[in-house]
Amino acid sequence: MSTLIHRKWFQSLIVAILVFILIWMISQVSFIFGPLTKYIGAVAFPFIAAGVLYYVTRPIVLFLERYKVPRFLAILTVFGIIIFVVYLISTFIAPIAQSQFTKLIDNWPAMVQEVEYLVSIWQSNQSILPDQVTTTLEDMQDKLFANLQDLAVNATSIIVTAISSIVQFLFLLVLVPFFLFYMLKDGEKLKPFLMQFFKERKAQSFGRLLNGIDSTLSAFIQGQMLVSVCVGILLYIGYLIVGLPYALSLALFGMITNVIPFAGPYLAVIPALLVAMFQNPLTIVWVIVIMIIAQQIEGNLISPNVMGKALSLHPLTIITLILAAGSIAGFIGLLFVIPFYAVVKTIVVHFYREWLNEPEI
């Protein structure tokens, strides 16, 4: 029995059992952790937003420090760049996008009527279909039109809800600069602070783990941001060339959805195809061609050079994670499942390597 206790696989099994017991015990006294959960939820958005900006702007701070620029002055430079970028967006991009979005909302009822007309024409020419199929298609059509009409009728309430959400969003956004400032100022002090609680050998191992997590998050966030911006620019240029209405709004939508791995490009093309449908059937083909070209450039040139193989995730793994996260946590799950999985994978791989390097007792 004593020999069995010292086996690593047996120790790992005991640790796993204890972890599951701990999770079960926490679930039984969840009312105790309710206030803590609410507090974490309140600061989660500004903390995550500041963390994303930290990984995006940290290379600028490190670059300036190489040229003997003091840390505080480098951070102020970063904030100046952020303010300048926000000014450019609010002055030159936001008004155009807002105007295009308003026109799209105004034209939405006409688009719904056009869809009804096209479907009725298609349905009148499908007499060869069985009655069961026709009935099913009619039910689907009724549900689709009902949802579209509800969306048009409830547009005002949706806008009011969106405005209230934006106000709350802006309030939380005020905290982001404070979080970002202290992350850039004292972020490098976190690892030595945590390592001091371990003995020398364990501290070195823990330091390597933190470096691995930092590299994983840095590769994903910096790479995904740069890739999304490049895809958005490519889509905007393509939409302008083919004369697609609402080109800027559709390109911005494609840039935002591109942060969702694998599923993002397919989500980005849906509104562009709907808009193209009401302009010219040939435009639909051009929109598809533009999306394919943009994704080929992104998949074969941009992503490999930006992210490389830092994450090393198989496409089947990504698909499985996206499907599971979408059904469990919705859009938020789609955004965070890949970096979360990448961090967990880094932790597991680290401890597995440490476990292999330790000799059996």
N, C-alpha and C positions, 0 to 999 in steps of 0.2 A: 504493500500500500504506500509506503514511504517513497518507493521508487516512482510509482505512478503520480504522486503529488508533484514531483519535481519535473515531470514531463511537460514540455512547452504546450503541446496540444491540449493536455488536460487543464493546464492553467488558463489557456485561452478560452476553453469551454466554460470554466468557472466564471471568468470575467464576463463572458457573453450572458450567462444566466443571471448574474448579479445586475447587469445593465438592464435586462428585461424586467427584473423584479423592481428595480428602481423606477423605471418608466411606469410600471403598473401602480406602484405606491403613489407616484406623483399624480397619476390620473384619478386616484381615489380621493385625494385631498386637493383637487383642482381649485376649490373655492379660496384656498389660502393664496394661491398664485394668481388669482384674478386681478388684483390691483397691480401686481408686477407686470402681468401681460399687457394691461392697458397702458402702463407707463412705457414699456418697450415699443408698443404699437405707436404711441404718440411721437417718439423720437426716432422711429425706424426710418421714415422717409427722409428727413434732413440728414441723418447719419449716412444712409445709403447714397443719397445724392452727393454729399460731400466726399464720400469715399470714391465714387466714380470720378468726380472732378480731381480728386487727389492723384489718382493714377494717370489721368490725362495730363495734368499740369506738372507733376513731379519731374518729368524729364526736362522741362524748361528750367525749373529751379536748379537741378543738378548741372545743367549746361551752363547756366550763369555762374554757379559756384566754381566751375572749372576755370573761369576767367577772373577769379578773385573777387567776385561780387558778394558782399555780405548776405547772409541768409535772409535777414529781415528785408533788405532792399530787393532781393530776388522775389520774395513773396509779394511785395508791393507791386513789382513789375507784372507778376502773374495776374493779380487782381486788376491791374490796369488793362491788360490784354483781354480779360474776361469782360470788363465793362465796355471796352471798345467793340468786341464781337457782339455783345447784346445790343449796343447802339446801332450797329450796322443792320442786325436782323430786324430790330423794331422800326428802323427808318426805311429800309429798302425792301425787305422781304415780307414782313408781317402785313403791311397794308395791301400788297398785291394778293397775298394768300387769303386775307380776310375778304377782299372784294370777290375773288373767284369762288370762295366758299359760299358767300351770300348769294351769288348768282346761281350756284348749283342747288341751293335750298329752294330758291324761287322757281327754278325749272323742274323741281322734283315732281310736282303733280302732273305736268305735261309728259314727263318720262313714264310715269305710271300708266297714263292713258295710252301712250304709244305701245307699251308692253302688252296691255290688254288687247289692243287692236291686232298686234302681230300674233299673239297667241290664239285669238279668235280665228284669224285667217288660217293659221297652221292647223287648228282643230277642225275647221270645216273641210280640209283636204285630207283628213285621216279617217275616212269612212271605212277603210279596210281593217281598222283595228278592232279587236274584240270589244264587246260592251264592257267587260270588267276592266280592261285597260283604260278605256275612255272614261269610265266612272272614276277611276283612281286619279287620272290626269285632271279631271274637273275638280275633284276635291283638293288636289294640290294647288291648282290654279286659284281656287276660292281662298284658300288659306294664305297664299302668297299675296294676293291683292288685298286681303283684309289687313295683313301685317304692314304692307306698304301704305295703305290708306291711314291706318292708325298712326304710323310714323309721321305722315304729313299732317294729320289733325293735331297730334300731340307735340308738334315741333316747338310750340311756344313753351310748354312745360319742360320740355327737354332742354331748351335754351336757358330757362330760369334755373333749372337744376345744375346745368353746366356752369352758369355764372357763380352760383353759390359755392360750387366745388372749386372754381378758380380762385375765389376769395380765400377759402381755406388753404388752398395750395400756396397762394402768395404769402399767407401768414407763416406757414411752415417754411417757406423758402427763405424768410428772413434769417432763420437759424443756420442755413447752409453756409453762408460766409464765415460765421464764427467757428463752426466745425472744421471747415476747410483750412482756415488760418492756423489753428492749433495742430491739425494733422500735418500740414507742411512744416510747421515750426518744430514740433516735437515728435513727429512720426517715427524717426529713426531711434528714439530713446525707448520705444516700447519693447523691442527685443532684448536689450540688456537688462531692462527692468524685470522682465519675466524670467530671464535666464538665471538671475541671482537666487531664485528660490530652489534651484536644483544643484546637485553636486556636479563636479566638473565634467564627468563623462556624460551624464544625462543632460547637462546644460548644452554641451556641444551637439548632442543629438536633437534636442529641442530647437536649437538655433538653426540646424539644417532643415528641420520641418517648417519653421517659420519662413525661411528663405524660399522653400519650395512653394508654399502657399502664396507668398508674395509674387513669385515669378508667374505662377498660374493665373492669378487675378490680373496682374499687369498685362500678360499676353492677351488675355481674353478681352479686357475692357479697352485697352488701347487699340488692339486690332479690330474689335467689333465696331468701335466708334469710327475709325478711319475707313473701314470697309463700307459702312453705312453711308458715310458722307460721299464717298466715291460713287457708290451705286446711285444715290440721289442725284448727283451731278450728271451722270450718264443718262439716267431716265429723263431728266429735264431737257438735256440737249436733244435727245431722241424725240421727245414729245413736241418740242418746238419745230424740229425739222418736218415732221408729218402734219403739223398744224393742229394738234389735239387741243381742244378747249380745256381750260383749268389746268394747264401744264404744270405750273408751279405747285399748286395744291396737291395734285396727283403725285408729283415727284417727291414732295415732302412726306406724303403718306407712305410712299415706297421706301424712303430713307428710314422712317420710324419703324415700319414693320420688318425691315431687314435685320434689326437687332434680334429677331426671333430666328434661331437657326433652323434651316431646312424649310419650315413652313412659311417664313416671312416673304420670300419671293412670290409664292403663290397667292398670298393674301394681298400683296401689293398690286398685282395685275388685275384683280377683280373690278375695282371701281374704274380703272382705266378702260377696261373692256366695255363696261356699261356705258360710259360716256362715248366711246367710239361707236357703239351700236347706233346711237342717235345722230351721228354725223354722216358716216359713210361706211358701208360694209367692208370696203377695202381697208379702211383705217383699222379695223379689228385685226387684220392680218399684220399691218405695220406695227401695231402695239405688241403683238405676240413676238414679232421679229426683234423689236427693240428690247423686250424683256429677256429674250434668249441671248442676245448679244451682250447685254449688261451682265447677265449671270455668268456667261462664259468668260468674260474679262475678269469678273470678280473671282470666279472659282479657279481659274487657271493662272492668273497673273497677280491679282491684288492679295487675296487671302494667303496663298502659299508664302509670299514674300513678307507679309506683315506678321502673320501668326506662326507661320512655319508648322512644325509638328509639336508645338508646345502643349497642346491639349491632348493630342493623340486619341481622339474619340472616333469610334467606328460609326459610319452612317446609320447602321441598324440600331445602334445604341442611342443615337440622337433621336431617331424616329420614335423609339419606344419611350424615351424620356419625355418627349414633347406630347405624345398622346396621353401618357399618365398624368403629367403635370397640368395639362389643359383640362382634363376631366376633374381633377382634384381641386386645383386652385385658380382655374380660369386664366385670364390674361397675365396676371401677376406670376403665376406658375410658369407660363411660357417664357417670361423674361428671365427668371432667376434659376430655372432648373439646370441649365447647362453649367453656369459657373459654380453652382452649389455642388453638382455632381463632380465637376473637375476638382474642386477643393477636397471633397470626400475621397476621391480617388487618390489624390496626392497624399493625404493622411494615411490611407490604408497601405499604399505602396511603400511609404516611408517606414511604417512600423513593421511591415513584412520584411523589408531589407534589414532592419535592425534585428529582427527576430532571427533571420538567417545567419547574421554575423555573430550572434551570441552562441558560445559553445554549449552543448548539452551537459547537464549536471548528472 
